[in-house]
């Protein structure tokens, strides 16, 4: 019997569902989750010592690959001096200065321990700055598991969110409006009716939690103009896209300057860390300068900061993102070609080191469109690729990630595996 199966059965006795984050349970694709014991470069090894080419990358942080020697050395050097102090360190200043240098819209930044903390704190800050309560998010976008953001839309045009998780009172989400991604008309109407009541709009500037979905240029331009006109804070949730799609994040590609930005994943290089920052006048509202309270015992943890700071240095190598983007395009072009050869309906897209694989005829542009994908076909493809030694995200609604450690040989091997997998689907 596979050791993965044995470990999963054991885990279910002590951990709810046997996992510490729901998507790990393989609930949407079926089968037994993989328990990993080691990562190196673009590869992972499971509990049975089976090797996989990895396109999850710890859900995005592993942009320079697993166990990069310089990152590991930095973590080891920091750990020798102590794991946590709950007090300021010089390294916190260094990483804050690095973030501000790389993301021009960030004039001041606060470190936290996760992306969820970053988005939750940014929304609280926006409310404190504006003195308003209502917020706008978009259908299919995920911003962490804080109560006011675990919402789904109803059937109306302007719909206040209703809880999509047990344990979240309706009162917590009654100030959250859920709109359609890429729907400029709906966005404009919302601001016309409620603009003076909106504290902020929070956006995944390239959605990654309903698979990879691009915003239109008209959509992001309307967001910036409407927020400016009505005094609402525009928050770019770059927890996933930050430093991955471009050195300056999605906002660099859009040519948009958000008021606040949230960061995570790459900024920690694989260690637990998050950050939020933006305009100095807004950030001045955070305690101890202002009345908006935010705190964390492990905020600015020296070991996490060491991993993040080293990763941020590595990705500034000349041509880093150009090479990463080209390698990712090679992957998605190869996957699309393999599907066409087999006569399987499939489309692909990529931006920087993120990619989307959709079992639809066209690349989706909204939550409704991505929901039309053939999920059963994806599930079969996922398991066929797993049997070929390729680890994809275990959900049809998650973006994938390529790292700088992926070689041309890795891409060729993956595309060859996909040809065999698509042939099985076609048969």
C-alpha positions as CSV (number, residue, x, y, z in Angstrom):
1,X,0.0,0.0,0.0
2,X,1.2,3.5,-0.8
3,X,2.7,5.4,2.2
4,X,0.6,8.4,1.1
5,X,-2.5,6.4,1.7
6,X,-1.3,5.2,5.1
7,X,-0.3,8.7,6.2
8,X,-3.7,10.1,5.0
9,X,-5.6,7.5,7.0
10,X,-3.5,8.3,10.1
11,X,-3.9,12.0,9.6
12,X,-7.7,11.8,9.5
13,X,-7.6,10.6,13.2
14,X,-5.9,13.8,14.5
15,X,-6.5,16.5,11.8
16,X,-9.9,17.5,10.5
17,X,-10.2,15.9,7.1
18,X,-6.6,14.8,7.4
19,X,-5.3,18.1,6.1
20,X,-4.5,21.6,7.4
21,X,-5.9,23.4,4.3
22,X,-8.9,22.2,2.5
23,X,-7.7,22.0,-1.2
24,X,-4.9,19.6,-0.1
25,X,-7.5,16.9,0.6
26,X,-8.0,16.3,-3.2
27,X,-11.7,16.8,-2.5
28,X,-12.5,18.2,-6.0
29,X,-10.4,15.7,-8.0
30,X,-10.8,12.6,-5.9
31,X,-8.2,10.2,-4.7
32,X,-5.6,10.2,-2.0
33,X,-3.6,13.4,-1.3
34,X,0.1,13.4,-1.8
35,X,2.3,13.7,1.3
36,X,5.6,15.4,0.3
37,X,8.9,14.9,2.1
38,X,11.4,16.9,0.0
39,X,11.7,19.5,-2.7
40,X,14.7,20.6,-4.8
41,X,14.5,23.0,-7.7
42,X,11.5,22.2,-9.8
43,X,10.9,18.8,-8.3
44,X,9.1,17.3,-5.3
45,X,9.4,13.8,-3.8
46,X,6.5,12.2,-2.0
47,X,6.4,9.8,1.0
48,X,7.0,6.9,-1.4
49,X,10.0,8.7,-2.8
50,X,8.3,9.2,-6.1
51,X,9.5,12.3,-8.0
52,X,7.2,14.9,-9.6
53,X,7.8,18.0,-11.7
54,X,6.0,20.6,-9.5
55,X,3.7,23.3,-10.9
56,X,2.1,24.3,-7.6
57,X,5.3,25.7,-6.0
58,X,3.7,25.9,-2.5
59,X,0.9,27.8,-4.2
60,X,3.2,30.5,-5.6
61,X,6.1,31.3,-3.2
62,X,8.7,29.0,-4.8
63,X,9.6,31.4,-7.6
64,X,13.3,30.5,-7.5
65,X,12.6,26.8,-7.0
66,X,12.5,24.6,-3.9
67,X,15.4,24.7,-1.4
68,X,17.4,27.4,-3.4
69,X,20.9,27.2,-1.7
70,X,21.1,31.0,-1.1
71,X,17.6,31.1,0.5
72,X,18.4,28.1,2.7
73,X,21.7,29.6,3.7
74,X,20.0,32.9,4.7
75,X,17.4,31.0,6.7
76,X,20.1,28.9,8.5
77,X,22.1,32.0,9.3
78,X,19.1,33.8,10.8
79,X,17.9,30.8,12.8
80,X,21.3,30.5,14.5
81,X,20.6,33.9,16.1
82,X,17.1,33.0,17.4
83,X,13.7,32.3,15.9
84,X,11.7,35.2,17.2
85,X,12.1,38.2,19.4
86,X,8.7,40.0,19.3
87,X,10.8,43.2,18.9
88,X,12.2,45.2,16.0
89,X,15.2,43.9,13.9
90,X,17.3,45.6,11.3
91,X,16.2,43.0,8.7
92,X,12.6,44.3,8.9
93,X,13.9,47.7,7.7
94,X,15.9,46.1,4.9
95,X,12.9,44.1,3.5
96,X,10.6,47.1,3.9
97,X,13.0,49.3,2.0
98,X,13.3,46.6,-0.7
99,X,9.5,46.3,-1.1
100,X,9.2,50.1,-1.4
101,X,12.0,50.2,-4.0
102,X,10.4,47.5,-6.1
103,X,6.7,48.7,-5.9
104,X,6.5,52.5,-6.4
105,X,2.9,52.8,-5.1
106,X,4.1,51.5,-1.7
107,X,5.4,54.5,0.3
108,X,5.1,52.7,3.7
109,X,4.7,49.1,4.5
110,X,3.7,46.9,7.5
111,X,4.8,43.3,7.8
112,X,2.4,40.5,8.9
113,X,2.4,36.7,9.0
114,X,0.1,35.8,6.1
115,X,-1.8,37.0,3.1
116,X,-5.1,36.7,5.0
117,X,-3.7,39.1,7.7
118,X,-2.6,41.5,5.0
119,X,-5.9,41.7,3.2
120,X,-7.9,41.8,6.5
121,X,-5.7,44.6,7.8
122,X,-5.8,46.6,4.5
123,X,-9.6,46.6,4.5
124,X,-9.7,47.7,8.2
125,X,-7.3,50.4,7.3
126,X,-9.4,51.6,4.3
127,X,-12.5,51.7,6.5
128,X,-10.6,53.7,9.2
129,X,-9.2,56.1,6.6
130,X,-12.4,56.8,4.8
131,X,-14.8,56.5,7.8
132,X,-17.0,54.2,5.6
133,X,-18.2,50.6,6.0
134,X,-19.1,49.1,2.7
135,X,-16.5,47.3,0.5
136,X,-16.6,45.8,-3.0
137,X,-15.0,42.5,-4.0
138,X,-15.4,40.4,-7.1
139,X,-17.0,37.1,-7.7
140,X,-14.4,34.3,-7.9
141,X,-11.7,36.3,-6.2
142,X,-10.3,35.0,-2.9
143,X,-8.7,37.3,-0.4
144,X,-8.1,35.0,2.6
145,X,-10.4,33.5,5.1
146,X,-11.4,36.6,7.2
147,X,-15.1,36.8,7.9
148,X,-16.1,39.8,5.8
149,X,-14.5,38.2,2.7
150,X,-16.0,34.7,2.8
151,X,-19.0,35.7,0.8
152,X,-20.8,34.7,-2.4
153,X,-23.0,36.8,-4.7
154,X,-26.8,36.4,-4.9
155,X,-28.9,36.9,-8.0
156,X,-29.4,40.6,-8.1
157,X,-27.3,43.1,-10.0
158,X,-26.0,44.9,-6.8
159,X,-25.9,42.0,-4.3
160,X,-24.7,42.2,-0.8
161,X,-22.6,39.2,0.1
162,X,-24.1,36.3,2.1
163,X,-21.8,34.0,4.0
164,X,-20.3,31.1,2.1
165,X,-18.8,29.5,5.2
166,X,-20.3,28.2,8.3
167,X,-19.5,30.2,11.4
168,X,-19.7,33.6,9.6
169,X,-22.7,35.7,10.8
170,X,-24.7,37.4,8.1
171,X,-24.0,40.7,9.9
172,X,-20.3,40.3,9.2
173,X,-20.9,40.3,5.4
174,X,-23.8,42.7,5.1
175,X,-21.3,45.5,4.2
176,X,-19.7,43.5,1.4
177,X,-20.9,43.9,-2.2
178,X,-19.9,41.1,-4.6
179,X,-19.7,42.2,-8.3
180,X,-18.8,40.4,-11.5
181,X,-15.1,40.4,-12.5
182,X,-14.6,42.4,-15.7
183,X,-18.1,43.9,-15.7
184,X,-17.5,47.6,-16.2
185,X,-21.2,48.5,-16.5
186,X,-22.0,46.9,-13.2
187,X,-19.1,48.5,-11.5
188,X,-20.0,52.0,-12.8
189,X,-23.6,51.5,-11.7
190,X,-22.5,50.5,-8.2
191,X,-20.5,53.6,-7.8
192,X,-23.3,55.8,-9.2
193,X,-25.6,54.4,-6.5
194,X,-23.3,53.8,-3.5
195,X,-20.0,55.6,-4.3
196,X,-20.1,57.9,-1.3
197,X,-20.6,54.8,1.0
198,X,-17.7,52.7,-0.3
199,X,-14.6,52.4,1.8
200,X,-12.7,50.3,-0.7
201,X,-12.6,48.0,-3.7
202,X,-10.3,45.0,-3.4
203,X,-9.2,43.2,-6.5
204,X,-7.1,40.2,-7.5
205,X,-5.4,42.1,-10.4
206,X,-5.0,38.8,-12.2
207,X,-7.4,36.3,-10.6
208,X,-5.7,33.1,-9.6
209,X,-8.3,31.5,-7.3
210,X,-10.9,30.8,-10.0
211,X,-8.0,29.7,-12.3
212,X,-6.0,32.5,-14.1
213,X,-8.4,35.2,-15.3
214,X,-7.2,38.4,-16.9
215,X,-8.8,41.8,-16.2
216,X,-9.6,43.9,-19.2
217,X,-7.7,47.2,-19.6
218,X,-11.1,49.0,-19.5
219,X,-12.0,47.3,-16.2
220,X,-8.9,48.3,-14.3
221,X,-8.9,51.8,-15.7
222,X,-12.6,52.2,-14.6
223,X,-11.6,50.9,-11.1
224,X,-8.9,53.5,-10.7
225,X,-11.0,56.4,-12.0
226,X,-14.1,55.6,-10.0
227,X,-12.2,55.0,-6.8
228,X,-10.4,58.3,-7.2
229,X,-13.6,60.2,-8.1
230,X,-15.6,58.9,-5.1
231,X,-12.8,58.8,-2.5
232,X,-12.7,55.0,-2.2
233,X,-9.5,53.2,-1.5
234,X,-8.3,50.9,-4.4
235,X,-6.6,47.8,-3.0
236,X,-4.6,45.5,-5.3
237,X,-4.4,42.1,-3.7
238,X,-1.0,41.0,-5.0
239,X,-0.5,38.2,-2.6
240,X,-0.3,35.8,-5.6
241,X,0.8,38.2,-8.3
242,X,3.3,40.3,-6.4
243,X,6.8,39.9,-7.8
244,X,5.6,36.9,-9.8
245,X,4.0,38.4,-12.9
246,X,6.5,41.2,-13.0
247,X,9.1,42.7,-10.7
248,X,6.7,45.5,-9.8
249,X,3.7,43.2,-9.7
250,X,0.5,43.3,-11.7
251,X,0.2,47.0,-11.2
252,X,3.4,47.5,-13.2
253,X,1.8,45.6,-16.1
254,X,-1.5,47.5,-15.8
255,X,0.1,50.9,-15.4
256,X,-2.1,51.5,-12.4
257,X,-1.1,52.9,-9.0
258,X,-3.4,51.4,-6.3
259,X,-3.8,53.2,-3.0
260,X,-3.0,50.0,-1.0
261,X,-1.3,46.7,-2.0
262,X,-1.3,43.4,-0.1
263,X,1.6,41.0,-0.5
264,X,2.5,37.4,0.5
265,X,3.9,34.2,-1.0
266,X,6.9,35.3,-3.1
267,X,7.7,38.1,-0.5
268,X,8.5,35.3,2.0
269,X,10.3,32.9,-0.3
270,X,8.4,30.0,1.2
271,X,8.3,31.1,4.8
272,X,5.1,32.5,6.4
273,X,4.9,36.2,5.8
274,X,2.7,38.9,4.4
275,X,2.7,42.6,4.0
276,X,0.4,45.5,3.2
277,X,1.4,49.0,2.2
278,X,0.6,52.0,0.1
279,X,0.1,55.8,0.3
280,X,1.8,57.3,3.3
281,X,-1.2,59.3,4.3
282,X,-3.3,56.1,4.5
283,X,-0.6,54.1,6.3
284,X,-0.3,56.9,8.9
285,X,-3.7,55.8,10.2
286,X,-2.2,52.5,11.5
287,X,-1.3,52.2,15.2
288,X,0.9,53.5,16.8
289,X,0.6,56.5,14.5
290,X,-3.2,56.4,14.1
291,X,-6.4,54.8,15.5
292,X,-6.6,51.7,13.3
293,X,-5.2,48.8,15.4
294,X,-3.1,46.0,13.9
295,X,-0.6,43.8,15.7
296,X,1.1,40.5,15.5
297,X,3.6,38.6,17.8
298,X,5.4,37.1,14.8
299,X,5.1,40.0,12.4
300,X,8.6,40.6,10.8
301,X,9.8,37.2,12.0
302,X,13.6,37.3,11.4
303,X,13.8,33.8,9.8
304,X,10.9,34.6,7.4
305,X,12.3,38.0,6.6
306,X,15.7,36.4,5.8
307,X,14.1,34.0,3.3
308,X,12.0,36.8,1.7
309,X,14.8,39.3,1.5
310,X,17.1,36.8,-0.2
311,X,14.3,35.8,-2.7
312,X,13.7,39.4,-3.6
313,X,17.4,39.9,-4.3
314,X,17.5,36.8,-6.5
315,X,14.5,37.8,-8.7
316,X,16.2,41.2,-9.5
317,X,18.7,39.4,-11.6
318,X,18.8,40.9,-15.1
319,X,16.2,39.3,-17.4
320,X,14.7,37.1,-14.6
321,X,11.1,37.8,-15.3
322,X,11.5,37.8,-19.1
323,X,13.0,34.3,-18.8
324,X,10.3,33.1,-16.4
325,X,7.6,34.4,-18.6
326,X,9.1,32.8,-21.7
327,X,9.4,29.4,-20.0
328,X,5.8,29.6,-18.8
329,X,4.6,30.4,-22.3
330,X,6.6,27.4,-23.6
331,X,4.6,25.3,-21.2
332,X,1.1,26.6,-22.0
333,X,1.8,26.6,-25.7
334,X,3.0,23.0,-25.5
335,X,-0.1,22.0,-23.5
336,X,-2.5,23.7,-25.9
337,X,-0.8,22.0,-28.9
338,X,-0.9,18.6,-27.2
339,X,-4.6,19.0,-26.6
340,X,-5.3,20.0,-30.2
341,X,-3.3,17.0,-31.5
342,X,-5.6,14.7,-29.4
343,X,-8.8,16.5,-30.3
344,X,-9.5,17.5,-26.7
345,X,-11.2,20.9,-26.1
346,X,-8.7,22.9,-24.0
347,X,-7.4,26.4,-23.8
348,X,-4.4,28.0,-21.9
349,X,-3.1,31.4,-20.8
350,X,-0.2,32.8,-18.9
351,X,1.2,35.9,-17.4
352,X,4.7,36.0,-16.0
353,X,5.2,32.8,-14.0
354,X,1.4,32.1,-13.6
355,X,-0.6,30.0,-16.0
356,X,-4.1,28.8,-16.5
357,X,-5.3,25.5,-18.0
358,X,-9.0,25.4,-18.9
359,X,-11.2,22.6,-20.4
360,X,-13.1,25.2,-22.4
361,X,-13.0,26.3,-26.0
362,X,-12.0,29.8,-25.2
363,X,-10.0,31.4,-22.3
364,X,-12.6,32.4,-19.7
365,X,-12.9,36.1,-18.6
366,X,-15.2,35.7,-15.6
367,X,-16.3,33.4,-12.8
368,X,-19.4,32.4,-14.8
369,X,-17.3,31.5,-17.8
370,X,-14.8,29.5,-15.9
371,X,-17.6,27.6,-14.2
372,X,-18.6,26.2,-17.6
373,X,-15.3,24.3,-17.9
374,X,-15.4,20.5,-18.0
375,X,-14.4,19.7,-14.4
376,X,-14.7,15.9,-14.8
377,X,-12.3,16.1,-17.8
378,X,-9.8,18.1,-15.7
379,X,-10.0,15.6,-12.9
380,X,-9.1,12.8,-15.3
381,X,-6.3,14.8,-16.8
382,X,-5.0,15.7,-13.3
383,X,-4.7,12.0,-12.3
384,X,-3.2,11.0,-15.7
385,X,-0.5,13.7,-15.2
386,X,0.1,12.6,-11.6
387,X,0.7,9.1,-12.9
388,X,3.2,10.6,-15.4
389,X,5.1,12.3,-12.5
390,X,3.6,15.8,-13.0
391,X,2.1,17.6,-10.0
392,X,-0.6,20.2,-11.0
393,X,-2.9,22.0,-8.6
394,X,-5.6,19.5,-7.4
395,X,-8.5,21.7,-8.6
396,X,-9.8,23.0,-11.9
397,X,-10.1,26.5,-10.3
398,X,-6.5,27.2,-9.3
399,X,-3.8,28.8,-11.3
400,X,-0.5,27.0,-11.8
401,X,3.1,28.3,-11.2
402,X,6.4,27.9,-13.0
403,X,9.7,28.7,-11.3
404,X,13.1,29.8,-12.4
405,X,14.3,26.3,-11.6
406,X,12.1,24.7,-14.4
407,X,14.4,23.8,-17.3
408,X,13.6,23.4,-20.9
409,X,13.9,19.6,-20.3
410,X,11.3,19.9,-17.5
411,X,8.9,21.6,-19.9
412,X,9.5,19.1,-22.7
413,X,8.9,16.2,-20.3
414,X,5.7,17.8,-19.1
415,X,4.4,18.4,-22.6
416,X,5.3,14.8,-23.6
417,X,3.4,13.6,-20.5
418,X,0.4,15.8,-21.5
419,X,0.4,14.2,-25.0
420,X,0.0,10.8,-23.4
421,X,-2.6,12.0,-20.9
422,X,-4.7,13.8,-23.6
423,X,-4.6,10.7,-25.8
424,X,-6.1,8.7,-22.9
425,X,-8.8,11.3,-22.5
426,X,-9.6,11.3,-26.2
427,X,-9.8,7.5,-26.1
